[in-house]
Amino acid sequence: QVQLKESGPGLVQPSRTLSLTCTVSGFSLTSYGVSWVRQPPGKGLEWIAAIWSGGSTDYNSALKSRLSISRDTSKSQVLLKMNSLQTEDTAMYFCARSGYYWYFDFWGPGTMVTVSS
Amino acid sequence: NIVLTQSPASLAVILGQKATISCTASESVNKFGINLMHWYQQKPGQLPKILIYNEFSRAPGIPARFSGDEAELNFTLTIEPVEADDVATYYCQQGLTFPLTFGSGTKLEIK
């Protein structure tokens, strides 16, 4: 069955770089897109970045200069890097699958990232 | 960017009655005759779940109590009759253009 699972460091110091991994199973990254979506504690959902089935990428314009999304199809993984982290980046980070109409039909359980010294 | 204005921010409904949540898009989200507006439910402490995609199509396993509609860029999620298990925050999301955007959410409570 379709599954996604995020992994990350949990705690990151301010100004450092965050690296997150989304490992998927039950589908191919060359057939579906994958996005990263985050949710600060008690707040709403914010789309961050996406990688299409063909490999092209899109980013939240407000965060674009700090972001990089890539994939390793041999490992069924999507990677997200975000640099210059600030306390405002503290959030639950989800990866989610999308098809042609860009809605998220399957989500990972999320990984909490806390930015603190 | 397409801005989605969602209202109300919170809503209290009597069990068995109707809940109506609105999401107004700043511009068209239509692609080849399909409105790429999607709705999610997020229960406390859980991850979001797709309810409705492409304006009115229910995701697998979603009961007919949940329905979507549109009138002049104003999209509506209706839940009728409301059940206790529907306590959650509901979000709209457009899938037409990047950056993908979400509404700010509507918290549904039982009165």
Interface residues (C-beta under 8 A of the other chain):
Chain A: S35 G44 L45 E46 W47 A50 D58 Y59 N60 S61 F94 S98 Y101 W102 Y103 F104 D105 W107 G108 P109 G110
Chain B: N1 I34 L36 H38 Y40 Q42 L47 P48 K49 I50 Y53 N54 A59 T89 Y91 Q93 G95 L96 F98 P99 L100 T101 F102 G103 S104 G105
